[in-house]
Amino acid sequence: LLLGVSMIAVLVQRKRLRPSDLLLFTLFAVAALHSMRYLSLFAIVSVPVFSAALPPRDLARPWNASQLLRLAALLFATILGAWRSHNVISSVGEIEKARFPAAAVSFLQQRHLSGQVFNAYSFGGYLIWRLYPDYRVYVDGRADVYGDAFLERFIELYEGQVDPRPEFDRLGIRTVIVEPGAQVGALLGMSRGWQKVYEDRVAVIFTR
């Protein structure tokens, strides 16, 4: 919706837009379509586009009913957005515990588990946030950085298609944090030298 409305604004008011605004809009529109992480930046650079699409306001003229209604709608949207943001921020702790291995990471930090970490793909970004630089993750959500070959190898290890122990020995991996149902965890649970030291409904930790 944001992209569509912005493009209409560009077509209607392109003569009032600076070339730099058009360039930023195009670059960040392409980036947002490529990866969701750029969506917030695209929303910011869209502001000049929306501004140019608005009709000029003569401050010397009195406000009419239509303009007051639009102002009221803007204020309502601002208040609603602030209220929603407050609710999200206040509940972030519960969201973190429900969706991410918060308790497992706290356990890992308390026990000072050693060695390189092998982790679930979906845990990578959270582990970087909580553990860097004391621990380095095996993989995280930046798939384009790692490349297809590495990710295919990770999937083989994670899904138990190959024995993970030679790779873990080569990289010095001594701690594994994955989802409870991960096949690699089932293999380690049956492997000599590895033991399960933590488990909850979000994550399980194996160490050696």
VOVEXSE-691253 format. One record per residue (C-alpha): residue number from 1; residue in three letters; x negated, y negated, z negated. Coordinates in steps of 0.001 Angstrom, whole numbers, padded with zeros to 6 digits. Example, Ala and Ser with C-alpha at 12.3 -4.5 7.8 and 13.67 -1.06 7.14 Angstrom:
<nodes>
node num: 1, residu: ALA, px: -012300, py: 004500, pz: -007800
node num: 2, residu: SER, px: -013670, py: 001060, pz: -007140
</nodes>
This chain:
<nodes>
node num: 1, residu: LEU, px: 000000, py: 000000, pz: 000000
node num: 2, residu: LEU, px: -002786, py: -002423, pz: -000905
node num: 3, residu: LEU, px: -004634, py: -001680, pz: 002332
node num: 4, residu: GLY, px: -001511, py: -002025, pz: 004459
node num: 5, residu: VAL, px: -000408, py: -005346, pz: 002957
node num: 6, residu: SER, px: -003960, py: -006693, pz: 003167
node num: 7, residu: MET, px: -004260, py: -005789, pz: 006825
node num: 8, residu: ILE, px: -000974, py: -007539, pz: 007579
node num: 9, residu: ALA, px: -002292, py: -010614, pz: 005773
node num: 10, residu: VAL, px: -005476, py: -010487, pz: 007865
node num: 11, residu: LEU, px: -003502, py: -010291, pz: 011105
node num: 12, residu: VAL, px: -001175, py: -013120, pz: 010143
node num: 13, residu: GLN, px: -003736, py: -015510, pz: 008667
node num: 14, residu: ARG, px: -007049, py: -014430, pz: 010202
node num: 15, residu: LYS, px: -007828, py: -017990, pz: 011368
node num: 16, residu: ARG, px: -007775, py: -019215, pz: 007758
node num: 17, residu: LEU, px: -010192, py: -016530, pz: 006555
node num: 18, residu: ARG, px: -013934, py: -017013, pz: 006413
node num: 19, residu: PRO, px: -016075, py: -014504, pz: 008368
node num: 20, residu: SER, px: -017699, py: -013417, pz: 005088
node num: 21, residu: ASP, px: -014275, py: -012569, pz: 003611
node num: 22, residu: LEU, px: -013385, py: -010508, pz: 006676
node num: 23, residu: LEU, px: -016731, py: -008691, pz: 006541
node num: 24, residu: LEU, px: -016382, py: -007838, pz: 002844
node num: 25, residu: PHE, px: -012787, py: -006768, pz: 003354
node num: 26, residu: THR, px: -013723, py: -004426, pz: 006205
node num: 27, residu: LEU, px: -016734, py: -002897, pz: 004442
node num: 28, residu: PHE, px: -014923, py: -002202, pz: 001188
node num: 29, residu: ALA, px: -011796, py: -000969, pz: 002976
node num: 30, residu: VAL, px: -013908, py: 001663, pz: 004751
node num: 31, residu: ALA, px: -015688, py: 002496, pz: 001479
node num: 32, residu: ALA, px: -012375, py: 002875, pz: -000410
node num: 33, residu: LEU, px: -011054, py: 005228, pz: 002281
node num: 34, residu: HIS, px: -014263, py: 007246, pz: 002002
node num: 35, residu: SER, px: -014354, py: 007516, pz: -001787
node num: 36, residu: MET, px: -011855, py: 006624, pz: -004507
node num: 37, residu: ARG, px: -014595, py: 005119, pz: -006695
node num: 38, residu: TYR, px: -014682, py: 002027, pz: -004461
node num: 39, residu: LEU, px: -010957, py: 001304, pz: -004746
node num: 40, residu: SER, px: -011316, py: -001162, pz: -007629
node num: 41, residu: LEU, px: -013964, py: -003135, pz: -005705
node num: 42, residu: PHE, px: -011716, py: -003206, pz: -002651
node num: 43, residu: ALA, px: -008921, py: -004631, pz: -004800
node num: 44, residu: ILE, px: -011220, py: -007479, pz: -005865
node num: 45, residu: VAL, px: -012411, py: -008415, pz: -002382
node num: 46, residu: SER, px: -008796, py: -008342, pz: -001176
node num: 47, residu: VAL, px: -007964, py: -011384, pz: -003311
node num: 48, residu: PRO, px: -009197, py: -013970, pz: -000751
node num: 49, residu: VAL, px: -007189, py: -012157, pz: 001918
node num: 50, residu: PHE, px: -003987, py: -012401, pz: -000100
node num: 51, residu: SER, px: -004759, py: -016020, pz: -000993
node num: 52, residu: ALA, px: -005138, py: -016993, pz: 002642
node num: 53, residu: ALA, px: -001809, py: -015384, pz: 003457
node num: 54, residu: LEU, px: 000047, py: -017534, pz: 000930
node num: 55, residu: PRO, px: 001580, py: -020757, pz: 002278
node num: 56, residu: PRO, px: -000168, py: -023954, pz: 001139
node num: 57, residu: ARG, px: 001414, py: -025661, pz: -001869
node num: 58, residu: ASP, px: 002003, py: -029387, pz: -001975
node num: 59, residu: LEU, px: 001476, py: -030192, pz: -005651
node num: 60, residu: ALA, px: 003232, py: -033539, pz: -005277
node num: 61, residu: ARG, px: 006545, py: -031865, pz: -004444
node num: 62, residu: PRO, px: 008776, py: -030477, pz: -007238
node num: 63, residu: TRP, px: 009164, py: -026730, pz: -007726
node num: 64, residu: ASN, px: 012242, py: -025211, pz: -006103
node num: 65, residu: ALA, px: 014184, py: -022165, pz: -007276
node num: 66, residu: SER, px: 012389, py: -019768, pz: -004921
node num: 67, residu: GLN, px: 008947, py: -020860, pz: -006103
node num: 68, residu: LEU, px: 009960, py: -020619, pz: -009747
node num: 69, residu: LEU, px: 011279, py: -017108, pz: -009138
node num: 70, residu: ARG, px: 007997, py: -016048, pz: -007572
node num: 71, residu: LEU, px: 006067, py: -017582, pz: -010465
node num: 72, residu: ALA, px: 008266, py: -015703, pz: -012942
node num: 73, residu: ALA, px: 007653, py: -012454, pz: -011019
node num: 74, residu: LEU, px: 003906, py: -013091, pz: -011135
node num: 75, residu: LEU, px: 003961, py: -013737, pz: -014878
node num: 76, residu: PHE, px: 006066, py: -010620, pz: -015440
node num: 77, residu: ALA, px: 003628, py: -008500, pz: -013417
node num: 78, residu: THR, px: 000703, py: -009965, pz: -015381
node num: 79, residu: ILE, px: 002333, py: -009234, pz: -018745
node num: 80, residu: LEU, px: 003322, py: -005750, pz: -017630
node num: 81, residu: GLY, px: -000225, py: -005040, pz: -016439
node num: 82, residu: ALA, px: -001710, py: -006284, pz: -019710
node num: 83, residu: TRP, px: 000702, py: -004137, pz: -021732
node num: 84, residu: ARG, px: -000088, py: -001075, pz: -019644
node num: 85, residu: SER, px: -003836, py: -001680, pz: -019925
node num: 86, residu: HIS, px: -003543, py: -001995, pz: -023707
node num: 87, residu: ASN, px: -001673, py: 001309, pz: -023937
node num: 88, residu: VAL, px: -004247, py: 003107, pz: -021807
node num: 89, residu: ILE, px: -007184, py: 001705, pz: -023767
node num: 90, residu: SER, px: -005607, py: 002556, pz: -027115
node num: 91, residu: SER, px: -005015, py: 006173, pz: -026034
node num: 92, residu: VAL, px: -008380, py: 006722, pz: -024373
node num: 93, residu: GLY, px: -009658, py: 008784, pz: -027299
node num: 94, residu: GLU, px: -006856, py: 011325, pz: -027001
node num: 95, residu: ILE, px: -007217, py: 011425, pz: -023219
node num: 96, residu: GLU, px: -010947, py: 012078, pz: -023600
node num: 97, residu: LYS, px: -010366, py: 015001, pz: -025944
node num: 98, residu: ALA, px: -007685, py: 016520, pz: -023704
node num: 99, residu: ARG, px: -009476, py: 016242, pz: -020353
node num: 100, residu: PHE, px: -013186, py: 016315, pz: -021154
node num: 101, residu: PRO, px: -015497, py: 018451, pz: -023337
node num: 102, residu: ALA, px: -015719, py: 015814, pz: -026072
node num: 103, residu: ALA, px: -015886, py: 018249, pz: -028997
node num: 104, residu: ALA, px: -018286, py: 020555, pz: -027159
node num: 105, residu: VAL, px: -020672, py: 017692, pz: -026458
node num: 106, residu: SER, px: -020558, py: 016607, pz: -030098
node num: 107, residu: PHE, px: -021414, py: 020193, pz: -031081
node num: 108, residu: LEU, px: -024314, py: 020239, pz: -028622
node num: 109, residu: GLN, px: -025677, py: 016985, pz: -030031
node num: 110, residu: GLN, px: -025338, py: 018138, pz: -033636
node num: 111, residu: ARG, px: -027122, py: 021433, pz: -032985
node num: 112, residu: HIS, px: -029789, py: 019827, pz: -030774
node num: 113, residu: LEU, px: -029570, py: 022668, pz: -028292
node num: 114, residu: SER, px: -032685, py: 022704, pz: -026138
node num: 115, residu: GLY, px: -033489, py: 023231, pz: -022507
node num: 116, residu: GLN, px: -032088, py: 022138, pz: -019187
node num: 117, residu: VAL, px: -028274, py: 022213, pz: -018958
node num: 118, residu: PHE, px: -026112, py: 024057, pz: -016435
node num: 119, residu: ASN, px: -022625, py: 022561, pz: -016359
node num: 120, residu: ALA, px: -019251, py: 022689, pz: -014677
node num: 121, residu: TYR, px: -018901, py: 020323, pz: -011717
node num: 122, residu: SER, px: -016036, py: 018421, pz: -013339
node num: 123, residu: PHE, px: -018044, py: 017916, pz: -016557
node num: 124, residu: GLY, px: -021052, py: 016272, pz: -014905
node num: 125, residu: GLY, px: -020079, py: 012604, pz: -015067
node num: 126, residu: TYR, px: -018870, py: 012884, pz: -018651
node num: 127, residu: LEU, px: -022060, py: 014660, pz: -019728
node num: 128, residu: ILE, px: -024185, py: 011932, pz: -018153
node num: 129, residu: TRP, px: -022207, py: 009322, pz: -020083
node num: 130, residu: ARG, px: -022551, py: 011128, pz: -023413
node num: 131, residu: LEU, px: -025943, py: 012837, pz: -023159
node num: 132, residu: TYR, px: -028280, py: 010893, pz: -020868
node num: 133, residu: PRO, px: -031276, py: 010592, pz: -021201
node num: 134, residu: ASP, px: -031636, py: 013373, pz: -023783
node num: 135, residu: TYR, px: -030127, py: 015920, pz: -021385
node num: 136, residu: ARG, px: -030005, py: 016073, pz: -017590
node num: 137, residu: VAL, px: -027033, py: 017676, pz: -015868
node num: 138, residu: TYR, px: -027274, py: 020327, pz: -013166
node num: 139, residu: VAL, px: -024547, py: 018758, pz: -011021
node num: 140, residu: ASP, px: -021950, py: 015995, pz: -011159
node num: 141, residu: GLY, px: -019204, py: 014524, pz: -008995
node num: 142, residu: ARG, px: -021493, py: 012737, pz: -006525
node num: 143, residu: ALA, px: -021163, py: 015491, pz: -003942
node num: 144, residu: ASP, px: -022565, py: 013360, pz: -001123
node num: 145, residu: VAL, px: -025811, py: 012910, pz: -003074
node num: 146, residu: TYR, px: -026430, py: 016620, pz: -003698
node num: 147, residu: GLY, px: -025670, py: 017850, pz: -000187
node num: 148, residu: ASP, px: -023816, py: 020892, pz: 001114
node num: 149, residu: ALA, px: -026622, py: 023410, pz: 000654
node num: 150, residu: PHE, px: -027049, py: 022641, pz: -003034
node num: 151, residu: LEU, px: -023303, py: 022661, pz: -003715
node num: 152, residu: GLU, px: -022892, py: 026003, pz: -001950
node num: 153, residu: ARG, px: -025635, py: 027415, pz: -004163
node num: 154, residu: PHE, px: -023932, py: 025963, pz: -007238
node num: 155, residu: ILE, px: -020619, py: 027586, pz: -006261
node num: 156, residu: GLU, px: -022348, py: 030960, pz: -005868
node num: 157, residu: LEU, px: -023780, py: 030636, pz: -009372
node num: 158, residu: TYR, px: -020638, py: 029261, pz: -010959
node num: 159, residu: GLU, px: -018298, py: 031841, pz: -009470
node num: 160, residu: GLY, px: -020616, py: 034727, pz: -010315
node num: 161, residu: GLN, px: -021302, py: 035655, pz: -006699
node num: 162, residu: VAL, px: -024991, py: 036024, pz: -007594
node num: 163, residu: ASP, px: -026836, py: 036748, pz: -010820
node num: 164, residu: PRO, px: -027492, py: 033287, pz: -012351
node num: 165, residu: ARG, px: -030333, py: 034393, pz: -014613
node num: 166, residu: PRO, px: -033204, py: 034155, pz: -012062
node num: 167, residu: GLU, px: -032154, py: 030600, pz: -011190
node num: 168, residu: PHE, px: -031793, py: 029699, pz: -014860
node num: 169, residu: ASP, px: -035256, py: 031118, pz: -015602
node num: 170, residu: ARG, px: -036772, py: 029177, pz: -012702
node num: 171, residu: LEU, px: -035277, py: 025865, pz: -013852
node num: 172, residu: GLY, px: -035657, py: 026433, pz: -017590
node num: 173, residu: ILE, px: -031904, py: 026357, pz: -018194
node num: 174, residu: ARG, px: -031190, py: 027371, pz: -021773
node num: 175, residu: THR, px: -027761, py: 025805, pz: -022332
node num: 176, residu: VAL, px: -024619, py: 026375, pz: -020266
node num: 177, residu: ILE, px: -021428, py: 024350, pz: -020739
node num: 178, residu: VAL, px: -018500, py: 025361, pz: -018543
node num: 179, residu: GLU, px: -014734, py: 025923, pz: -018629
node num: 180, residu: PRO, px: -013593, py: 028934, pz: -020702
node num: 181, residu: GLY, px: -012468, py: 030843, pz: -017610
node num: 182, residu: ALA, px: -015638, py: 030327, pz: -015563
node num: 183, residu: GLN, px: -017054, py: 033532, pz: -014109
node num: 184, residu: VAL, px: -020624, py: 032502, pz: -014866
node num: 185, residu: GLY, px: -019663, py: 032400, pz: -018535
node num: 186, residu: ALA, px: -018251, py: 035920, pz: -018356
node num: 187, residu: LEU, px: -021539, py: 037159, pz: -016866
node num: 188, residu: LEU, px: -023617, py: 035427, pz: -019533
node num: 189, residu: GLY, px: -021357, py: 036868, pz: -022233
node num: 190, residu: MET, px: -022451, py: 040330, pz: -021142
node num: 191, residu: SER, px: -026131, py: 039413, pz: -020686
node num: 192, residu: ARG, px: -028818, py: 040202, pz: -023219
node num: 193, residu: GLY, px: -030373, py: 037099, pz: -024742
node num: 194, residu: TRP, px: -027382, py: 034847, pz: -024155
node num: 195, residu: GLN, px: -024803, py: 034107, pz: -026814
node num: 196, residu: LYS, px: -021624, py: 032086, pz: -027024
node num: 197, residu: VAL, px: -022072, py: 029410, pz: -029680
node num: 198, residu: TYR, px: -018995, py: 027269, pz: -029084
node num: 199, residu: GLU, px: -015556, py: 027534, pz: -027490
node num: 200, residu: ASP, px: -012341, py: 025524, pz: -027378
node num: 201, residu: ARG, px: -009563, py: 025191, pz: -024808
node num: 202, residu: VAL, px: -011621, py: 022759, pz: -022698
node num: 203, residu: ALA, px: -015179, py: 024093, pz: -022756
node num: 204, residu: VAL, px: -017429, py: 026945, pz: -023826
node num: 205, residu: ILE, px: -021150, py: 026757, pz: -024563
node num: 206, residu: PHE, px: -023690, py: 029541, pz: -024075
node num: 207, residu: THR, px: -027309, py: 029308, pz: -025153
node num: 208, residu: ARG, px: -030400, py: 031460, pz: -025412
</nodes>
